[in-house]
Amino acid sequence: MQRINRTSRAAAASAVAAGLLLSAACGSAASRASGSSERSDIPSAAAAAAMTSGLPAAPGSVGPADASAPAAHAAPPAAPAAALASAPAGRCRTGTLKARVGTTDAGAGQRYAPLVLTNTGSRTCWVYGFVGLIMIDGNGDALRTRTRRESVQPRRVTLRPGAGAHARLHWTVVPSGTESSCPRSARLMIIPPDEVAHLEIPFAAEVCGDGKIDVRPMEPGTKL
């Protein structure tokens, strides 16, 4: 299996991310909340000062005889938390996701495992489509990784804070063709769907077939 020196890791990750972004059109981005929590009918401090500057005031007095009128700042703007709560969910970004590979199911030289993405943020978000993968060996060098997307229709998976979704991974540990042995990976770089930044987690596995990993789109739940 071909190795790529560590100076090429960033370039490899960028290339995988660029490929993922081409699939962004498959899932429409959730609309962001429109409008502002500021109220235009509340005078600013400068405006309030201009309104009262022309009124006479005796030394020591509190101002004109309309002291019973409400102060300009009596109605505070809406709390930002309320606006955030009513905003629709957006796409899960890399910075709010945590990755792990679940229990591997082994049999007859085949390996199946769930790649789990968990929402660690404070807001609900969604994932849609396929992840990008790059295997890293024990020396920190990128290994040849051929991610093959299975012909399964993607669907949007909504993740509340703390919830997770998974993509099923499949690979073989049986050498094929001219392979006499298969290099062992130590870590796995993961680029979430439609993202550019990546996550990196431990991944001790021998992947034969010239680094081919079959991957399904994100699905609900954390188990196969």
C-alpha positions, -999 to +999 in steps of 0.1 A: +000+000+000+014+034-010+025+057+018+024+095+015+049+115+036+036+136+064+042+169+046+015+157+022-011+151+049-025+186+047-027+185+009-044+151+010-069+163+035-076+194+014-081+172-017-106+150+001-124+180+015-127+195-020-143+163-032-168+163-003-178+199-010-189+189-045-217+169-029-229+199-009-257+206-035-273+173-026-285+186+007-300+221+010-286+241+039-311+249+066-321+286+065-307+309+091-329+329+114-337+363+098-344+395+117-328+411+147-334+411+184-329+448+185-360+470+186-360+500+163-387+519+184-363+523+214-344+556+212-306+554+216-289+572+244-278+600+220-314+604+207-327+606+243-302+632+251-311+653+221-348+651+230-342+665+265-314+689+258-337+717+248-358+716+280-349+740+309-340+724+342-334+743+374-303+735+394-309+704+415-342+695+398-349+662+381-359+678+349-393+687+333-426+680+350-431+649+329-410+627+352-439+601+351-431+594+314-414+560+309-376+561+306-362+556+271-346+523+282-376+509+300-382+482+273-350+461+269-343+442+237-353+406+234-330+381+251-306+366+225-312+331+240-349+333+229-338+341+193-313+312+193-339+288+206-363+297+177-336+295+150-337+265+127-310+238+130-280+243+108-254+219+094-231+202+120-197+218+118-164+200+125-158+220+156-189+208+173-184+171+164-166+143+181-156+111+162-150+075+171-150+040+155-174+017+173-171-021+178-158-039+147-177-069+134-152-094+120-158-125+099-143-144+069-117-117+063-142-089+063-145-060+087-175-038+094-176-009+119-197+022+126-179+055+123-198+076+149-201+114+148-215+130+180-229+165+184-209+180+213-224+215+207-252+232+226-275+235+196-293+209+174-276+204+140-278+179+111-255+158+090-261+147+054-240+126+030-206+109+031-175+114+052-140+117+038-112+094+052-074+093+052-055+066+071-023+075+089+005+050+099+025+048+131+051+072+117+026+099+110+026+094+072-006+092+052-015+058+037-032+053+004-069+054+012-096+047-014-130+057+000-157+040-021-192+054-016-219+027-016-250+033-037-272+042-008-294+073-009-283+098+017-308+114+041-305+142+066-299+131+102-308+156+129-286+155+160-297+170+193-268+180+217-252+147+228-268+126+201-248+107+174-251+093+139-230+067+121-216+057+087-209+020+081-174+013+071-163-020+054-129-032+045-110-065+040-080-079+057-073-105+029-045-095+005-055-094-031-037-090-065+000-085-059-004-077-022+016-100+001+007-081+032-013-050+041+001-020+060-014-012+094-029+021+101-026+038+135-049+068+131-078+080+109-084+115+096-122+122+092-137+150+072-174+154+081-199+158+052-196+191+034-168+203+058-132+212+052-117+209+087-110+174+099-110+152+130-083+126+138-088+095+160-070+062+167-077+036+141-055+004+144-065-017+114-050-036+084-068-025+053-061-046+022-073-040-014-049-011-020-065+009+009-101+005-001-128+013+025-164+011+015-185+038+033-222+044+035-238+078+041-246+090+076-275+072+093-293+076+126-280+059+157-245+049+168-246+011+160-248-010+129 
